[in-house]
Amino acid sequence: MKRKELGVAVIGSGRIGSLRARLAARHPSVGFLAVSDIDPARSRALAELTAADFHSTDNDEVIARPEVNAVIVSTPEHEHVAPVCRALELGKPVLMEKPLGLTLRDADAILDTVEKTGGSLRIGYIRRFKRCFARAKEQVLQGHLGHITGGTARVYNTRAQAFEILKRNPEATPVVDVLTYFVDLMLWFLEGNPPVEVVARGQTGIFKAAGYKVHDVTWAIVTLADGAVINLGISYALPAEYPVLGQSDRVELLGTEGTMIIDDDHRDHILYTEKGIGHAYVPDHKIHMAFSGSNPSGDWAVGDYWGPLGNETRSWLDHLVTGNPTPHATPAQARLTLETTVAIERAVATGQSVRLPIEA
């Protein structure tokens, strides 16, 4: 990567888009950077921060720039379809934030465009790029667990962050917006063994009282094609002052030849300060004790951004330059993950098991 040959457009200048743009600006193969946002102040501020070559409030204008040959879509979940499809129609490879859509209909619109254009699309499931989970995938590929018969994944976070997500988009429920990471992980670990049935239950309380149709706790049992059973759970209703800064999670895999337990609760590095610790996802929210490292995207340290989001962004840019394979989620994989999360929510809503595939 000695030549600068990429022109990158970052669509959406919010928290994640800003991180993507800053990482792209530092990549040795990026020679042109453009950013956009519907808020002119945000696009201008990000352009100044990254020394971007162009900025605008018009997504299409930025995507269509002749210098741009790669597009990162970091808009809110319900605004993915238009910029992703536009970039694909112009023949430009795309990295988009998860999920593929909030509905299967939106996801299928994107998949139809991928098929019609033959375009390149990858979906940003950053947990694949955390070292412990990438290492776990390698152990599965090496056959150290034998045939995987079951597993579990659960994730906790605080209501402070959940309310921030719901204010942005009430349809971005903890299941569709966050548990999706762990659905993706488990289906990635058990690749080729698709889910066929979902049973799930949820409990309402805190979020319902605040006017949101969202469960405080959701647990699901997913049966796969060969009979393997995985348990998935989420609660984003922990007290606002609970020490997690993003995600506190645990993943387990059970096989005929071995087992793997991944403790990702981040209690190995606890920080307490009377000054208060700022929350990366929630403006003006501070806590005094924190599980350091629990921000799922990573952390700024000694002048650079370290962690899954940095790994994922650099890996995609490297892939575009070198053509080397990348572990990013494909459109088909992301569609199956979305379908599974939709099935979980339907099972909770109806109290009945849901068979997959399901109708859009």
RABELBEL-V552403 format. One record per pair of residues at least 24 apart in sequence whose ideal C-beta (glycine too) atoms are under 10 Angstrom apart, sorted by the first residue. I is the first residue (numbers start at 1). J is the second residue. If there is no record, write none. Layout:
i->I j->J
i->I j->J
This chain:
i->1 j->27
i->1 j->28
i->1 j->29
i->1 j->30
i->1 j->317
i->1 j->318
i->1 j->321
i->1 j->322
i->2 j->28
i->2 j->29
i->2 j->321
i->3 j->28
i->3 j->29
i->3 j->31
i->3 j->321
i->4 j->28
i->4 j->29
i->4 j->30
i->4 j->31
i->4 j->32
i->4 j->321
i->5 j->29
i->5 j->30
i->5 j->31
i->5 j->32
i->5 j->69
i->5 j->320
i->5 j->321
i->6 j->30
i->6 j->31
i->6 j->32
i->6 j->33
i->6 j->67
i->6 j->68
i->6 j->69
i->6 j->70
i->6 j->93
i->6 j->317
i->6 j->320
i->6 j->321
i->7 j->31
i->7 j->32
i->7 j->33
i->7 j->34
i->7 j->53
i->7 j->54
i->7 j->65
i->7 j->66
i->7 j->67
i->7 j->68
i->7 j->69
i->7 j->70
i->7 j->71
i->7 j->92
i->8 j->32
i->8 j->33
i->8 j->34
i->8 j->35
i->8 j->52
i->8 j->67
i->8 j->68
i->8 j->69
i->8 j->70
i->8 j->71
i->8 j->72
i->8 j->92
i->8 j->95
i->8 j->313
i->8 j->316
i->8 j->317
i->8 j->320
i->9 j->33
i->9 j->34
i->9 j->35
i->9 j->36
i->9 j->52
i->9 j->54
i->9 j->56
i->9 j->59
i->9 j->61
i->9 j->62
i->9 j->63
i->9 j->64
i->9 j->65
i->9 j->67
i->9 j->68
i->9 j->69
i->9 j->70
i->9 j->71
i->9 j->72
i->9 j->73
i->9 j->83
i->9 j->87
i->9 j->92
i->9 j->94
i->10 j->34
i->10 j->35
i->10 j->36
i->10 j->37
i->10 j->43
i->10 j->46
i->10 j->50
i->10 j->52
i->10 j->55
i->10 j->62
i->10 j->68
i->10 j->70
i->10 j->71
i->10 j->72
i->10 j->73
i->10 j->74
i->10 j->95
i->11 j->35
i->11 j->36
i->11 j->37
i->11 j->59
i->11 j->60
i->11 j->62
i->11 j->63
i->11 j->71
i->11 j->72
i->11 j->73
i->11 j->74
i->11 j->75
i->11 j->79
i->11 j->80
i->11 j->82
i->11 j->83
i->11 j->84
i->11 j->86
i->11 j->87
i->11 j->94
i->11 j->96
i->12 j->36
i->12 j->37
i->12 j->38
i->12 j->42
i->12 j->43
i->12 j->46
i->12 j->59
i->12 j->72
i->12 j->73
i->12 j->74
i->12 j->75
i->12 j->76
i->12 j->79
i->12 j->80
i->12 j->83
i->12 j->96
i->12 j->97
i->13 j->37
i->13 j->38
i->13 j->39
i->13 j->40
i->13 j->41
i->13 j->42
i->13 j->43
i->13 j->44
i->13 j->45
i->13 j->46
i->13 j->47
i->13 j->49
i->13 j->50
i->13 j->52
i->13 j->55
i->13 j->57
i->13 j->74
i->13 j->75
i->14 j->39
i->14 j->42
i->14 j->46
i->14 j->74
i->14 j->75
i->14 j->76
i->14 j->97
i->14 j->168
i->15 j->74
i->15 j->280
i->15 j->281
i->15 j->283
i->15 j->297
i->16 j->72
i->16 j->74
i->16 j->75
i->16 j->97
i->16 j->124
i->16 j->126
i->16 j->281
i->16 j->297
i->16 j->309
i->16 j->313
i->17 j->42
i->17 j->43
i->17 j->46
i->17 j->72
i->17 j->73
i->17 j->74
i->17 j->75
i->17 j->97
i->18 j->42
i->18 j->45
i->18 j->46
i->18 j->49
i->18 j->50
i->18 j->74
i->19 j->74
i->19 j->280
i->19 j->297
i->19 j->298
i->19 j->300
i->19 j->305
i->19 j->309
i->19 j->310
i->19 j->313
i->20 j->50
i->20 j->72
i->20 j->73
i->20 j->74
i->20 j->95
i->20 j->97
i->20 j->124
i->20 j->297
i->20 j->309
i->20 j->310
i->20 j->312
i->20 j->313
i->20 j->316
i->21 j->46
i->21 j->47
i->21 j->49
i->21 j->50
i->21 j->52
i->21 j->55
i->21 j->72
i->21 j->74
i->21 j->313
i->22 j->46
i->22 j->49
i->22 j->50
i->22 j->300
i->22 j->304
i->22 j->305
i->22 j->310
i->22 j->313
i->23 j->50
i->23 j->72
i->23 j->298
i->23 j->304
i->23 j->305
i->23 j->309
i->23 j->310
i->23 j->311
i->23 j->312
i->23 j->313
i->23 j->314
i->23 j->316
i->23 j->317
i->24 j->50
i->24 j->52
i->24 j->70
i->24 j->72
i->24 j->95
i->24 j->313
i->24 j->314
i->24 j->316
i->24 j->317
i->25 j->49
i->25 j->50
i->25 j->51
i->25 j->52
i->25 j->53
i->26 j->50
i->26 j->304
i->26 j->305
i->26 j->310
i->26 j->313
i->26 j->314
i->27 j->313
i->27 j->314
i->27 j->316
i->27 j->317
i->27 j->318
i->27 j->320
i->27 j->321
i->28 j->317
i->28 j->318
i->28 j->321
i->29 j->70
i->29 j->317
i->29 j->318
i->29 j->320
i->29 j->321
i->29 j->322
i->30 j->70
i->30 j->317
i->30 j->320
i->30 j->321
i->31 j->67
i->32 j->65
i->32 j->66
i->32 j->67
i->32 j->68
i->32 j->69
i->32 j->70
i->33 j->67
i->33 j->68
i->34 j->61
i->34 j->62
i->34 j->63
i->34 j->65
i->34 j->67
i->34 j->68
i->34 j->71
i->35 j->62
i->35 j->72
i->35 j->74
i->36 j->60
i->36 j->61
i->36 j->62
i->36 j->63
i->36 j->75
i->36 j->83
i->37 j->62
i->37 j->74
i->37 j->75
i->38 j->75
i->38 j->79
i->59 j->83
i->59 j->86
i->59 j->87
i->60 j->86
i->60 j->87
i->60 j->90
i->62 j->87
i->63 j->87
i->63 j->88
i->63 j->89
i->63 j->90
i->63 j->92
i->63 j->94
i->64 j->90
i->64 j->92
i->68 j->92
i->69 j->93
i->69 j->320
i->70 j->94
i->70 j->95
i->70 j->120
i->70 j->316
i->70 j->317
i->70 j->320
i->70 j->321
i->71 j->95
i->71 j->96
i->71 j->121
i->72 j->96
i->72 j->97
i->72 j->124
i->72 j->313
i->72 j->316
i->72 j->317
i->73 j->97
i->73 j->121
i->73 j->123
i->73 j->124
i->74 j->124
i->76 j->102
i->76 j->165
i->76 j->168
i->76 j->169
i->76 j->172
i->77 j->101
i->77 j->102
i->77 j->106
i->77 j->165
i->77 j->168
i->77 j->169
i->77 j->171
i->77 j->172
i->77 j->176
i->77 j->177
i->78 j->102
i->78 j->103
i->78 j->106
i->78 j->168
i->78 j->169
i->78 j->170
i->78 j->171
i->78 j->172
i->79 j->169
i->80 j->106
i->80 j->107
i->80 j->109
i->80 j->110
i->80 j->123
i->81 j->105
i->81 j->106
i->81 j->107
i->81 j->109
i->81 j->110
i->81 j->113
i->82 j->109
i->84 j->109
i->84 j->110
i->84 j->113
i->84 j->114
i->84 j->119
i->84 j->121
i->84 j->123
i->84 j->331
i->85 j->109
i->85 j->110
i->85 j->112
i->85 j->113
i->85 j->114
i->85 j->116
i->85 j->117
i->85 j->119
i->85 j->121
i->86 j->113
i->87 j->113
i->87 j->117
i->87 j->119
i->87 j->120
i->87 j->121
i->88 j->113
i->88 j->114
i->88 j->115
i->88 j->116
i->88 j->117
i->88 j->118
i->88 j->119
i->88 j->120
i->88 j->121
i->89 j->113
i->89 j->116
i->89 j->117
i->89 j->119
i->90 j->117
i->90 j->119
i->91 j->117
i->91 j->118
i->91 j->119
i->91 j->120
i->92 j->117
i->92 j->119
i->92 j->120
i->93 j->119
i->93 j->120
i->93 j->121
i->93 j->122
i->93 j->316
i->93 j->319
i->93 j->320
i->94 j->119
i->94 j->120
i->94 j->121
i->94 j->122
i->94 j->123
i->94 j->316
i->94 j->331
i->95 j->120
i->95 j->121
i->95 j->122
i->95 j->123
i->95 j->124
i->95 j->312
i->95 j->313
i->95 j->315
i->95 j->316
i->95 j->317
i->95 j->319
i->95 j->320
i->95 j->326
i->95 j->328
i->96 j->121
i->96 j->122
i->96 j->123
i->96 j->124
i->96 j->329
i->96 j->331
i->96 j->334
i->97 j->123
i->97 j->124
i->97 j->125
i->97 j->126
i->98 j->123
i->98 j->124
i->98 j->125
i->98 j->126
i->98 j->127
i->98 j->176
i->98 j->177
i->98 j->178
i->98 j->180
i->98 j->181
i->98 j->184
i->98 j->329
i->98 j->334
i->98 j->337
i->98 j->338
i->99 j->123
i->99 j->124
i->99 j->125
i->99 j->172
i->99 j->176
i->99 j->177
i->99 j->180
i->99 j->181
i->99 j->183
i->99 j->184
i->99 j->329
i->99 j->334
i->99 j->335
i->99 j->337
i->99 j->338
i->99 j->341
i->99 j->342
i->100 j->180
i->100 j->329
i->100 j->331
i->100 j->332
i->100 j->333
i->100 j->334
i->100 j->335
i->100 j->336
i->100 j->337
i->100 j->338
i->100 j->339
i->101 j->176
i->101 j->334
i->101 j->335
i->101 j->338
i->101 j->342
i->102 j->169
i->102 j->171
i->102 j->172
i->102 j->173
i->102 j->176
i->102 j->177
i->102 j->338
i->102 j->341
i->102 j->342
i->103 j->171
i->103 j->176
i->103 j->338
i->103 j->342
i->103 j->360
i->104 j->335
i->104 j->338
i->104 j->339
i->104 j->342
i->104 j->357
i->104 j->358
i->104 j->359
i->104 j->360
i->105 j->360
i->106 j->338
i->106 j->360
i->107 j->331
i->107 j->334
i->107 j->335
i->107 j->336
i->107 j->337
i->107 j->338
i->107 j->339
i->107 j->342
i->107 j->360
i->108 j->335
i->108 j->338
i->108 j->360
i->110 j->331
i->110 j->334
i->110 j->335
i->111 j->331
i->111 j->332
i->111 j->334
i->111 j->335
i->113 j->331
i->114 j->330
i->114 j->331
i->114 j->332
i->115 j->331
i->119 j->331
i->120 j->319
i->120 j->320
i->120 j->330
i->120 j->331
i->121 j->328
i->121 j->329
i->121 j->330
i->121 j->331
i->121 j->334
i->122 j->312
i->122 j->315
i->122 j->316
i->122 j->319
i->122 j->326
i->122 j->327
i->122 j->328
i->122 j->329
i->122 j->330
i->122 j->331
i->122 j->333
i->122 j->334
i->123 j->184
i->123 j->328
i->123 j->329
i->123 j->330
i->123 j->331
i->123 j->333
i->123 j->334
i->123 j->335
i->123 j->337
i->123 j->338
i->124 j->297
i->124 j->308
i->124 j->309
i->124 j->312
i->124 j->313
i->124 j->316
i->124 j->328
i->124 j->329
i->124 j->334
i->125 j->180
i->125 j->181
i->125 j->182
i->125 j->183
i->125 j->184
i->125 j->185
i->125 j->188
i->125 j->308
i->125 j->312
i->125 j->327
i->125 j->328
i->125 j->329
i->125 j->333
i->125 j->334
i->125 j->337
i->126 j->181
i->126 j->184
i->126 j->296
i->126 j->297
i->126 j->298
i->126 j->307
i->126 j->308
i->126 j->309
i->126 j->310
i->126 j->311
i->126 j->312
i->126 j->313
i->126 j->328
i->127 j->153
i->127 j->155
i->127 j->180
i->127 j->181
i->127 j->182
i->127 j->184
i->127 j->185
i->127 j->188
i->127 j->247
i->127 j->249
i->127 j->251
i->127 j->264
i->127 j->296
i->127 j->308
i->127 j->312
i->128 j->181
i->128 j->184
i->128 j->185
i->128 j->188
i->128 j->308
i->128 j->311
i->128 j->312
i->128 j->315
i->128 j->326
i->128 j->327
i->128 j->328
i->128 j->329
i->129 j->297
i->129 j->298
i->129 j->307
i->129 j->308
i->129 j->309
i->129 j->310
i->129 j->311
i->129 j->312
i->129 j->313
i->129 j->314
i->129 j->315
i->129 j->316
i->129 j->326
i->129 j->327
i->129 j->328
i->130 j->181
i->130 j->185
i->130 j->249
i->130 j->262
i->130 j->264
i->130 j->296
i->130 j->297
i->130 j->298
i->130 j->307
i->130 j->308
i->130 j->309
i->130 j->311
i->130 j->312
i->131 j->307
i->131 j->308
i->131 j->311
i->132 j->251
i->132 j->260
i->132 j->262
i->132 j->263
i->132 j->264
i->133 j->181
i->133 j->182
i->133 j->185
i->133 j->188
i->133 j->189
i->133 j->249
i->133 j->251
i->133 j->262
i->133 j->264
i->133 j->308
i->134 j->308
i->134 j->311
i->134 j->327
i->135 j->260
i->135 j->262
i->136 j->185
i->136 j->188
i->136 j->189
i->136 j->251
i->136 j->253
i->136 j->260
i->136 j->261
i->136 j->262
i->137 j->185
i->137 j->188
i->137 j->189
i->137 j->191
i->137 j->327
i->139 j->189
i->139 j->253
i->139 j->255
i->139 j->258
i->139 j->260
i->140 j->188
i->140 j->189
i->140 j->190
i->140 j->191
i->140 j->253
i->140 j->255
i->140 j->260
i->141 j->189
i->141 j->191
i->143 j->255
i->143 j->257
i->143 j->258
i->144 j->255
i->144 j->257
i->144 j->258
i->144 j->259
i->144 j->260
i->145 j->189
i->145 j->253
i->145 j->254
i->145 j->255
i->145 j->256
i->145 j->257
i->145 j->258
i->145 j->259
i->145 j->260
i->146 j->254
i->146 j->255
i->146 j->256
i->146 j->257
i->146 j->258
i->146 j->259
i->147 j->193
i->147 j->226
i->147 j->228
i->147 j->255
i->147 j->256
i->147 j->257
i->148 j->186
i->148 j->189
i->148 j->190
i->148 j->193
i->148 j->224
i->148 j->226
i->148 j->228
i->148 j->230
i->148 j->253
i->148 j->254
i->148 j->255
i->148 j->256
i->148 j->257
i->148 j->258
i->148 j->259
i->148 j->260
i->149 j->190
i->149 j->224
i->149 j->226
i->149 j->227
i->149 j->228
i->149 j->229
i->149 j->230
i->149 j->253
i->149 j->254
i->149 j->255
i->149 j->256
i->150 j->190
i->150 j->221
i->150 j->223
i->150 j->224
i->150 j->227
i->150 j->228
i->150 j->229
i->150 j->230
i->150 j->231
i->150 j->252
i->150 j->253
i->150 j->254
i->150 j->255
i->150 j->259
i->151 j->185
i->151 j->186
i->151 j->189
i->151 j->190
i->151 j->222
i->151 j->224
i->151 j->228
i->151 j->229
i->151 j->230
i->151 j->231
i->151 j->232
i->151 j->251
i->151 j->252
i->151 j->253
i->151 j->254
i->151 j->255
i->151 j->259
i->151 j->260
i->151 j->261
i->152 j->182
i->152 j->186
i->152 j->221
i->152 j->229
i->152 j->230
i->152 j->231
i->152 j->232
i->152 j->233
i->152 j->250
i->152 j->251
i->152 j->252
i->152 j->253
i->152 j->254
i->152 j->261
i->153 j->179
i->153 j->181
i->153 j->182
i->153 j->183
i->153 j->185
i->153 j->186
i->153 j->189
i->153 j->230
i->153 j->231
i->153 j->232
i->153 j->233
i->153 j->234
i->153 j->249
i->153 j->250
i->153 j->251
i->153 j->252
i->153 j->253
i->153 j->262
i->153 j->264
i->154 j->179
i->154 j->182
i->154 j->219
i->154 j->231
i->154 j->232
i->154 j->233
i->154 j->234
i->154 j->235
i->154 j->248
i->154 j->249
i->154 j->250
i->154 j->251
i->154 j->252
i->155 j->179
i->155 j->181
i->155 j->182
i->155 j->232
i->155 j->233
i->155 j->234
i->155 j->235
i->155 j->236
i->155 j->244
i->155 j->246
i->155 j->247
i->155 j->248
i->155 j->249
i->155 j->250
i->155 j->251
i->155 j->264
i->155 j->265
i->155 j->296
i->156 j->217
i->156 j->233
i->156 j->234
i->156 j->235
i->156 j->236
i->156 j->237
i->156 j->238
i->156 j->242
i->156 j->244
i->156 j->247
i->156 j->248
i->156 j->249
i->156 j->250
i->156 j->265
i->156 j->294
i->157 j->234
i->157 j->235
i->157 j->236
i->157 j->237
i->157 j->238
i->157 j->242
i->157 j->244
i->157 j->245
i->157 j->246
i->157 j->247
i->157 j->248
i->157 j->249
i->157 j->281
i->157 j->294
i->157 j->296
i->158 j->235
i->158 j->236
i->158 j->237
i->158 j->238
i->158 j->239
i->158 j->240
i->158 j->241
i->158 j->242
i->158 j->243
i->158 j->244
i->158 j->245
i->158 j->246
i->158 j->248
i->158 j->279
i->158 j->281
i->158 j->282
i->158 j->285
i->158 j->287
i->159 j->206
i->159 j->207
i->159 j->210
i->159 j->216
i->159 j->235
i->159 j->236
i->159 j->237
i->159 j->238
i->159 j->239
i->159 j->240
i->159 j->242
i->160 j->236
i->160 j->238
i->160 j->239
i->160 j->240
i->160 j->241
i->160 j->242
i->160 j->244
i->160 j->279
i->160 j->281
i->160 j->282
i->160 j->285
i->160 j->287
i->161 j->236
i->161 j->238
i->161 j->240
i->161 j->244
i->161 j->245
i->161 j->246
i->161 j->247
i->161 j->279
i->161 j->280
i->161 j->281
i->161 j->282
i->161 j->285
i->162 j->206
i->162 j->207
i->162 j->210
i->162 j->212
i->162 j->214
i->162 j->216
i->162 j->235
i->162 j->236
i->162 j->237
i->162 j->238
i->162 j->240
i->162 j->281
i->162 j->282
i->163 j->206
i->163 j->207
i->163 j->210
i->163 j->212
i->163 j->214
i->163 j->236
i->163 j->237
i->163 j->240
i->163 j->282
i->163 j->285
i->164 j->279
i->164 j->281
i->164 j->282
i->164 j->283
i->164 j->285
i->165 j->214
i->165 j->236
i->165 j->281
i->165 j->282
i->166 j->207
i->166 j->210
i->166 j->211
i->166 j->212
i->166 j->213
i->166 j->214
i->166 j->236
i->167 j->212
i->170 j->207
i->170 j->211
i->170 j->212
i->170 j->213
i->170 j->214
i->171 j->213
i->171 j->214
i->172 j->214
i->173 j->202
i->173 j->207
i->173 j->212
i->173 j->213
i->173 j->214
i->173 j->215
i->173 j->218
i->173 j->234
i->173 j->236
i->173 j->341
i->173 j->344
i->173 j->345
i->173 j->348
i->174 j->202
i->174 j->207
i->174 j->214
i->174 j->215
i->174 j->216
i->174 j->217
i->174 j->218
i->174 j->234
i->174 j->235
i->174 j->236
i->174 j->237
i->175 j->200
i->175 j->202
i->175 j->214
i->175 j->215
i->175 j->218
i->175 j->220
i->175 j->232
i->175 j->234
i->175 j->236
i->175 j->340
i->175 j->341
i->175 j->342
i->175 j->344
i->175 j->345
i->175 j->348
i->176 j->338
i->176 j->341
i->176 j->342
i->176 j->344
i->176 j->345
i->177 j->234
i->177 j->236
i->177 j->341
i->178 j->234
i->178 j->236
i->178 j->246
i->178 j->247
i->178 j->249
i->178 j->296
i->178 j->341
i->179 j->218
i->179 j->220
i->179 j->232
i->179 j->233
i->179 j->234
i->179 j->236
i->179 j->337
i->179 j->340
i->179 j->341
i->179 j->344
i->179 j->345
i->180 j->234
i->180 j->334
i->180 j->337
i->180 j->338
i->180 j->340
i->180 j->341
i->180 j->344
i->181 j->234
i->181 j->247
i->181 j->249
i->181 j->296
i->181 j->308
i->181 j->337
i->182 j->230
i->182 j->232
i->182 j->233
i->182 j->234
i->182 j->247
i->182 j->249
i->182 j->250
i->182 j->251
i->182 j->337
i->182 j->341
i->183 j->220
i->183 j->222
i->183 j->230
i->183 j->232
i->183 j->336
i->183 j->337
i->183 j->338
i->183 j->339
i->183 j->340
i->183 j->341
i->183 j->343
i->183 j->344
i->184 j->329
i->184 j->333
i->184 j->334
i->184 j->336
i->184 j->337
i->184 j->338
i->184 j->340
i->184 j->341
i->185 j->232
i->185 j->249
i->185 j->251
i->185 j->253
i->185 j->262
i->185 j->337
i->186 j->222
i->186 j->224
i->186 j->228
i->186 j->230
i->186 j->231
i->186 j->232
i->186 j->251
i->186 j->253
i->186 j->337
i->186 j->340
i->187 j->222
i->187 j->224
i->187 j->230
i->187 j->329
i->187 j->333
i->187 j->336
i->187 j->337
i->187 j->340
i->188 j->327
i->188 j->329
i->188 j->333
i->188 j->337
i->189 j->230
i->189 j->251
i->189 j->253
i->189 j->260
i->190 j->222
i->190 j->224
i->190 j->225
i->190 j->226
i->190 j->228
i->190 j->230
i->190 j->253
i->191 j->333
i->192 j->224
i->192 j->225
i->192 j->226
i->193 j->224
i->193 j->225
i->193 j->226
i->193 j->227
i->193 j->228
i->194 j->224
i->194 j->225
i->194 j->226
i->194 j->336
i->194 j->339
i->194 j->340
i->194 j->356
i->194 j->357
i->195 j->222
i->195 j->223
i->195 j->224
i->195 j->225
i->195 j->228
i->195 j->230
i->195 j->336
i->195 j->337
i->195 j->339
i->195 j->340
i->195 j->343
i->195 j->344
i->195 j->354
i->195 j->355
i->195 j->356
i->195 j->357
i->196 j->222
i->196 j->223
i->196 j->224
i->196 j->225
i->196 j->226
i->196 j->227
i->196 j->355
i->196 j->356
i->196 j->357
i->197 j->221
i->197 j->222
i->197 j->223
i->197 j->224
i->197 j->225
i->197 j->229
i->197 j->343
i->197 j->347
i->197 j->353
i->197 j->354
i->197 j->355
i->197 j->356
i->198 j->222
i->198 j->223
i->198 j->232
i->198 j->339
i->198 j->340
i->198 j->341
i->198 j->342
i->198 j->343
i->198 j->344
i->198 j->345
i->198 j->346
i->198 j->347
i->198 j->348
i->198 j->352
i->198 j->353
i->198 j->354
i->198 j->355
i->198 j->356
i->198 j->358
i->199 j->223
i->199 j->229
i->199 j->343
i->199 j->344
i->199 j->347
i->199 j->348
i->199 j->351
i->199 j->352
i->199 j->353
i->199 j->354
i->200 j->232
i->200 j->233
i->200 j->343
i->200 j->344
i->200 j->345
i->200 j->346
i->200 j->347
i->200 j->348
i->200 j->349
i->200 j->350
i->200 j->351
i->200 j->352
i->200 j->353
i->200 j->354
i->201 j->344
i->201 j->347
i->201 j->348
i->201 j->351
i->202 j->234
i->202 j->235
i->202 j->344
i->202 j->345
i->202 j->347
i->202 j->348
i->202 j->349
i->202 j->351
i->203 j->235
i->203 j->237
i->203 j->348
i->204 j->237
i->204 j->348
i->205 j->237
i->206 j->235
i->206 j->236
i->206 j->237
i->206 j->238
i->206 j->239
i->207 j->236
i->207 j->237
i->213 j->349
i->214 j->345
i->215 j->345
i->215 j->348
i->215 j->349
i->218 j->344
i->218 j->345
i->218 j->347
i->218 j->348
i->219 j->344
i->219 j->348
i->220 j->340
i->220 j->341
i->220 j->343
i->220 j->344
i->220 j->345
i->220 j->347
i->220 j->348
i->220 j->354
i->221 j->344
i->221 j->347
i->221 j->353
i->222 j->340
i->222 j->343
i->222 j->344
i->222 j->347
i->222 j->354
i->222 j->356
i->223 j->353
i->223 j->355
i->223 j->356
i->224 j->356
i->225 j->356
i->228 j->254
i->228 j->255
i->229 j->254
i->230 j->254
i->232 j->340
i->232 j->341
i->232 j->344
i->234 j->344
i->240 j->279
i->240 j->282
i->240 j->285
i->240 j->287
i->241 j->285
i->241 j->286
i->241 j->287
i->241 j->288
i->241 j->289
i->242 j->287
i->242 j->289
i->242 j->290
i->242 j->291
i->243 j->267
i->243 j->270
i->243 j->271
i->243 j->272
i->243 j->277
i->243 j->287
i->243 j->288
i->243 j->289
i->243 j->290
i->243 j->291
i->243 j->292
i->243 j->294
i->244 j->279
i->244 j->287
i->244 j->290
i->244 j->291
i->244 j->294
i->244 j->295
i->245 j->271
i->245 j->277
i->245 j->278
i->245 j->279
i->245 j->280
i->245 j->281
i->245 j->282
i->245 j->285
i->245 j->287
i->245 j->290
i->245 j->291
i->245 j->292
i->245 j->293
i->245 j->294
i->245 j->295
i->245 j->296
i->245 j->299
i->246 j->279
i->246 j->280
i->246 j->281
i->246 j->291
i->246 j->293
i->246 j->294
i->246 j->295
i->246 j->296
i->246 j->297
i->246 j->298
i->246 j->299
i->247 j->291
i->247 j->294
i->247 j->295
i->247 j->296
i->247 j->297
i->248 j->291
i->248 j->294
i->248 j->296
i->249 j->294
i->249 j->296
i->264 j->293
i->264 j->294
i->264 j->296
i->265 j->291
i->265 j->294
i->266 j->290
i->266 j->291
i->266 j->292
i->266 j->293
i->266 j->294
i->266 j->295
i->267 j->291
i->267 j->292
i->267 j->293
i->267 j->294
i->268 j->292
i->268 j->293
i->269 j->293
i->269 j->294
